[in-house]
């Protein structure tokens, strides 16, 4: 199945985007994670990743997310594995004090 990978959705515009509008209204999720990366832009144009996490690396963080069900057009309607479940994390601009 050919698809576009949309792993992040901007929280500021999620209700305006056709790809996320229905999920934003009906299929919200809490996505657990140990941490996440923020990317620092360097003067030479490269980026340096910084891994951010809770007070200890065992502490879980919760990200706002959405999920959706997609039918696989290559499978029959009665196939047990006809539906693909996908999720996206809602993002926003980095906090000014980030690395």
Secondary structure as UniProt FT lines:
FT   STRAND          8..10
FT   TURN            11..16
FT   TURN            18..20
FT   HELIX           21..26
FT   STRAND          28..33
FT   STRAND          35..41
FT   TURN            43..44
FT   STRAND          47..53
FT   TURN            57..58
FT   STRAND          61..71
FT   TURN            73..74
FT   TURN            77..78
FT   TURN            80..81
FT   STRAND          83..91
FT   TURN            96..97
//
